[in-house]
Amino acid sequence: MPERAKILLVDDREENLIALEAILSSLDLVPVRARSGEEALKALLNTEFALILLDVRMPGMDGFETAAHIKRRERTRNIPIIFLTVVDSAPDYAFRGYAAGAVDYLTKPFDPWVLRAKVSVFTELYNMNKRLAEQASLLRDRVSGELPPGTGDQASVLPELSRRLTAVEDELARIRELARKIQDPALAAPLSDLTDRVTHLRAGFDALS
């Protein structure tokens, strides 16, 4: 059973964390709380996250400063960040959020369906990237003839690789349709990158078979 993706929820207010967990409860993921920017950075040291929901207004280290630290670290710089803030925030908050590396910026109170849909797509993109890396590793092993013991006859591996790659392609098509429905420009780049990776992997597989 694959490990469920983890989402980091960063907010200094308990009621906001409870609300976020309730909104995301129907999704197959593990929410992890952080009550401050400092707590978030500590959590990121040893845990891999698919996405970060980051409140802008926090005492001490605010969301912008926290995001800057996250983006400076090699290990965490590619984790997508969605900023959350109240509707009466300063007009330059959205600009500062995107400048700090956020992929999206939502104002409270936000539509639970919209947040859930965005989180769902980013989580599925993360899961697909993980599976795609596994398929690529299997394909490289097949090409180099270095499959681990117990894998079985190498010829029998190709149908299994084909089945897995087809499943990834089908799932990518489903995610692209969901992204089209919610019309989020922030998803364009990661979807394009993932599509290119799947296309290259398919080309490599077709050449091998």
C-alpha positions as a Markdown table, in Angstrom:
| # | Residue | x | y | z |
|---|---|---|---|---|
| 1 | Met | 0.0 | 0.0 | 0.0 |
| 2 | Pro | 1.6 | 3.3 | -1.1 |
| 3 | Glu | 2.2 | 5.9 | 1.6 |
| 4 | Arg | -0.3 | 8.7 | 1.6 |
| 5 | Ala | 0.8 | 12.1 | 0.6 |
| 6 | Lys | 1.4 | 14.6 | 3.5 |
| 7 | Ile | 0.1 | 18.2 | 3.4 |
| 8 | Leu | 1.6 | 20.8 | 5.7 |
| 9 | Leu | -1.0 | 23.2 | 7.3 |
| 10 | Val | 0.7 | 26.3 | 8.7 |
| 11 | Asp | -1.5 | 28.7 | 10.8 |
| 12 | Asp | -1.1 | 30.2 | 14.3 |
| 13 | Arg | -4.9 | 29.9 | 15.0 |
| 14 | Glu | -6.3 | 26.6 | 16.2 |
| 15 | Glu | -9.7 | 27.2 | 14.7 |
| 16 | Asn | -8.2 | 27.8 | 11.3 |
| 17 | Leu | -6.3 | 24.5 | 11.4 |
| 18 | Ile | -9.4 | 22.6 | 12.5 |
| 19 | Ala | -11.4 | 24.2 | 9.6 |
| 20 | Leu | -8.7 | 23.2 | 7.1 |
| 21 | Glu | -8.6 | 19.6 | 8.3 |
| 22 | Ala | -12.4 | 19.4 | 8.0 |
| 23 | Ile | -12.3 | 20.7 | 4.4 |
| 24 | Leu | -9.6 | 18.3 | 3.4 |
| 25 | Ser | -11.0 | 15.3 | 5.4 |
| 26 | Ser | -12.5 | 13.6 | 2.3 |
| 27 | Leu | -9.2 | 13.5 | 0.5 |
| 28 | Asp | -6.7 | 10.6 | 0.7 |
| 29 | Leu | -3.9 | 12.5 | 2.4 |
| 30 | Val | -2.3 | 13.1 | 5.8 |
| 31 | Pro | -2.6 | 16.7 | 7.2 |
| 32 | Val | 0.3 | 17.8 | 9.4 |
| 33 | Arg | -0.1 | 20.9 | 11.6 |
| 34 | Ala | 2.4 | 23.7 | 12.3 |
| 35 | Arg | 1.4 | 26.6 | 14.5 |
| 36 | Ser | 4.2 | 28.9 | 13.3 |
| 37 | Gly | 6.8 | 29.5 | 10.6 |
| 38 | Glu | 9.5 | 28.0 | 12.9 |
| 39 | Glu | 7.4 | 24.9 | 13.5 |
| 40 | Ala | 6.9 | 24.5 | 9.7 |
| 41 | Leu | 10.6 | 24.7 | 9.0 |
| 42 | Lys | 11.3 | 22.1 | 11.6 |
| 43 | Ala | 8.6 | 19.8 | 10.1 |
| 44 | Leu | 10.2 | 20.2 | 6.7 |
| 45 | Leu | 13.6 | 19.0 | 7.9 |
| 46 | Asn | 12.6 | 15.3 | 8.1 |
| 47 | Thr | 9.3 | 14.9 | 6.3 |
| 48 | Glu | 8.4 | 15.1 | 2.6 |
| 49 | Phe | 5.3 | 17.1 | 1.8 |
| 50 | Ala | 3.2 | 17.2 | -1.4 |
| 51 | Leu | 1.9 | 20.8 | -0.7 |
| 52 | Ile | 2.0 | 23.6 | 1.9 |
| 53 | Leu | -1.0 | 25.7 | 2.9 |
| 54 | Leu | 0.6 | 28.7 | 4.5 |
| 55 | Asp | -1.1 | 31.5 | 6.4 |
| 56 | Val | 0.3 | 34.9 | 5.6 |
| 57 | Arg | -0.5 | 36.7 | 8.9 |
| 58 | Met | 1.4 | 35.0 | 11.8 |
| 59 | Pro | 3.2 | 36.5 | 14.8 |
| 60 | Gly | 7.0 | 36.3 | 14.6 |
| 61 | Met | 8.0 | 34.7 | 11.3 |
| 62 | Asp | 5.1 | 35.5 | 8.9 |
| 63 | Gly | 4.1 | 33.6 | 5.8 |
| 64 | Phe | 6.3 | 35.5 | 3.4 |
| 65 | Glu | 9.5 | 35.0 | 5.5 |
| 66 | Thr | 8.6 | 31.3 | 6.0 |
| 67 | Ala | 8.2 | 30.9 | 2.3 |
| 68 | Ala | 11.5 | 32.6 | 1.6 |
| 69 | His | 13.3 | 30.1 | 3.9 |
| 70 | Ile | 11.5 | 27.2 | 2.3 |
| 71 | Lys | 12.5 | 28.3 | -1.2 |
| 72 | Arg | 16.1 | 28.8 | -0.2 |
| 73 | Arg | 16.5 | 25.1 | 0.9 |
| 74 | Glu | 17.5 | 22.7 | -1.8 |
| 75 | Arg | 15.3 | 19.9 | -0.3 |
| 76 | Thr | 12.1 | 22.0 | -0.1 |
| 77 | Arg | 12.3 | 24.6 | -2.8 |
| 78 | Asn | 10.1 | 22.7 | -5.2 |
| 79 | Ile | 7.2 | 22.1 | -2.8 |
| 80 | Pro | 4.2 | 24.1 | -4.0 |
| 81 | Ile | 2.9 | 26.7 | -1.6 |
| 82 | Ile | -0.6 | 28.1 | -1.5 |
| 83 | Phe | -0.9 | 31.3 | 0.6 |
| 84 | Leu | -4.0 | 31.8 | 2.7 |
| 85 | Thr | -5.0 | 35.2 | 4.1 |
| 86 | Val | -8.0 | 37.3 | 5.1 |
| 87 | Val | -9.9 | 39.3 | 2.5 |
| 88 | Asp | -8.9 | 42.7 | 4.0 |
| 89 | Ser | -5.2 | 42.2 | 3.7 |
| 90 | Ala | -2.9 | 44.8 | 2.1 |
| 91 | Pro | -3.4 | 45.1 | -1.6 |
| 92 | Asp | 0.2 | 44.1 | -2.3 |
| 93 | Tyr | -0.1 | 40.8 | -0.4 |
| 94 | Ala | -1.0 | 38.8 | -3.6 |
| 95 | Phe | 2.0 | 40.2 | -5.4 |
| 96 | Arg | 4.3 | 39.5 | -2.4 |
| 97 | Gly | 2.9 | 36.0 | -2.2 |
| 98 | Tyr | 3.7 | 35.2 | -5.8 |
| 99 | Ala | 7.1 | 36.9 | -5.5 |
| 100 | Ala | 7.8 | 34.7 | -2.6 |
| 101 | Gly | 7.3 | 31.6 | -4.7 |
| 102 | Ala | 3.6 | 30.7 | -4.0 |
| 103 | Val | 1.8 | 28.8 | -6.8 |
| 104 | Asp | -1.6 | 30.3 | -5.6 |
| 105 | Tyr | -3.1 | 32.8 | -3.2 |
| 106 | Leu | -6.5 | 32.4 | -1.6 |
| 107 | Thr | -8.4 | 34.8 | 0.6 |
| 108 | Lys | -10.5 | 33.8 | 3.6 |
| 109 | Pro | -13.3 | 32.9 | 3.7 |
| 110 | Phe | -12.6 | 30.8 | 0.6 |
| 111 | Asp | -14.8 | 28.3 | -1.2 |
| 112 | Pro | -14.2 | 24.9 | 0.4 |
| 113 | Trp | -14.8 | 23.2 | -2.9 |
| 114 | Val | -12.2 | 25.3 | -4.7 |
| 115 | Leu | -9.5 | 24.7 | -2.0 |
| 116 | Arg | -10.3 | 21.0 | -1.9 |
| 117 | Ala | -10.1 | 20.8 | -5.7 |
| 118 | Lys | -6.7 | 22.6 | -5.8 |
| 119 | Val | -5.3 | 20.5 | -3.0 |
| 120 | Ser | -6.6 | 17.3 | -4.7 |
| 121 | Val | -4.9 | 18.2 | -8.0 |
| 122 | Phe | -1.5 | 19.1 | -6.5 |
| 123 | Thr | -1.6 | 16.0 | -4.3 |
| 124 | Glu | -2.3 | 13.8 | -7.3 |
| 125 | Leu | 0.4 | 15.5 | -9.3 |
| 126 | Tyr | 2.8 | 14.7 | -6.5 |
| 127 | Asn | 1.7 | 11.0 | -6.3 |
| 128 | Met | 2.0 | 10.7 | -10.1 |
| 129 | Asn | 5.5 | 12.1 | -10.1 |
| 130 | Lys | 6.4 | 9.5 | -7.4 |
| 131 | Arg | 4.9 | 6.7 | -9.5 |
| 132 | Leu | 6.5 | 8.0 | -12.7 |
| 133 | Ala | 9.9 | 8.0 | -11.0 |
| 134 | Glu | 9.4 | 4.3 | -10.0 |
| 135 | Gln | 8.4 | 3.4 | -13.6 |
| 136 | Ala | 11.4 | 5.2 | -15.0 |
| 137 | Ser | 13.7 | 3.3 | -12.5 |
| 138 | Leu | 12.2 | 0.0 | -13.6 |
| 139 | Leu | 12.7 | 0.9 | -17.2 |
| 140 | Arg | 16.3 | 1.9 | -16.6 |
| 141 | Asp | 16.9 | -1.4 | -14.8 |
| 142 | Arg | 15.4 | -3.3 | -17.8 |
| 143 | Val | 17.6 | -1.5 | -20.3 |
| 144 | Ser | 20.8 | -2.1 | -18.3 |
| 145 | Gly | 19.9 | -5.7 | -17.5 |
| 146 | Glu | 20.3 | -5.0 | -13.8 |
| 147 | Leu | 16.8 | -6.0 | -12.5 |
| 148 | Pro | 17.0 | -7.2 | -8.9 |
| 149 | Pro | 16.9 | -10.9 | -8.0 |
| 150 | Gly | 13.4 | -12.3 | -7.8 |
| 151 | Thr | 12.0 | -10.0 | -10.5 |
| 152 | Gly | 11.5 | -12.9 | -12.8 |
| 153 | Asp | 12.1 | -13.3 | -16.5 |
| 154 | Gln | 13.0 | -10.0 | -18.0 |
| 155 | Ala | 10.6 | -10.5 | -20.9 |
| 156 | Ser | 7.7 | -10.7 | -18.5 |
| 157 | Val | 8.6 | -7.3 | -17.1 |
| 158 | Leu | 7.6 | -5.4 | -20.2 |
| 159 | Pro | 3.9 | -6.2 | -20.1 |
| 160 | Glu | 3.9 | -5.1 | -16.4 |
| 161 | Leu | 5.7 | -1.9 | -17.3 |
| 162 | Ser | 3.3 | -1.2 | -20.1 |
| 163 | Arg | 0.3 | -1.7 | -17.8 |
| 164 | Arg | 1.7 | 0.7 | -15.2 |
| 165 | Leu | 2.6 | 3.3 | -17.8 |
| 166 | Thr | -0.9 | 3.1 | -19.3 |
| 167 | Ala | -2.4 | 3.6 | -15.9 |
| 168 | Val | -0.2 | 6.7 | -15.4 |
| 169 | Glu | -1.3 | 8.1 | -18.8 |
| 170 | Asp | -5.0 | 7.5 | -17.9 |
| 171 | Glu | -4.6 | 9.2 | -14.5 |
| 172 | Leu | -2.8 | 12.1 | -16.1 |
| 173 | Ala | -5.7 | 12.6 | -18.5 |
| 174 | Arg | -8.2 | 12.6 | -15.6 |
| 175 | Ile | -6.1 | 15.2 | -13.7 |
| 176 | Arg | -5.9 | 17.4 | -16.8 |
| 177 | Glu | -9.7 | 17.3 | -17.1 |
| 178 | Leu | -10.1 | 18.3 | -13.4 |
| 179 | Ala | -7.5 | 21.1 | -13.8 |
| 180 | Arg | -9.5 | 22.3 | -16.8 |
| 181 | Lys | -12.7 | 22.5 | -14.8 |
| 182 | Ile | -11.2 | 24.5 | -11.9 |
| 183 | Gln | -9.3 | 26.7 | -14.4 |
| 184 | Asp | -6.2 | 27.3 | -12.2 |
| 185 | Pro | -3.3 | 28.8 | -14.1 |
| 186 | Ala | -0.9 | 27.7 | -11.4 |
| 187 | Leu | -1.4 | 24.1 | -12.6 |
| 188 | Ala | -0.3 | 24.7 | -16.1 |
| 189 | Ala | 3.5 | 24.4 | -15.5 |
| 190 | Pro | 3.5 | 21.3 | -13.3 |
| 191 | Leu | 1.0 | 19.6 | -15.7 |
| 192 | Ser | 3.1 | 20.5 | -18.7 |
| 193 | Asp | 6.2 | 19.1 | -17.0 |
| 194 | Leu | 4.5 | 15.9 | -16.0 |
| 195 | Thr | 3.1 | 15.4 | -19.5 |
| 196 | Asp | 6.6 | 15.8 | -21.0 |
| 197 | Arg | 8.0 | 13.3 | -18.6 |
| 198 | Val | 5.2 | 10.8 | -19.4 |
| 199 | Thr | 5.7 | 11.3 | -23.1 |
| 200 | His | 9.5 | 10.7 | -22.8 |
| 201 | Leu | 9.0 | 7.6 | -20.8 |
| 202 | Arg | 6.5 | 6.2 | -23.3 |
| 203 | Ala | 8.9 | 6.9 | -26.1 |
| 204 | Gly | 11.6 | 5.1 | -24.3 |
| 205 | Phe | 9.4 | 2.2 | -23.6 |
| 206 | Asp | 8.2 | 2.0 | -27.2 |
| 207 | Ala | 11.8 | 2.0 | -28.4 |
| 208 | Leu | 12.6 | -0.9 | -26.0 |
| 209 | Ser | 9.6 | -3.0 | -26.9 |
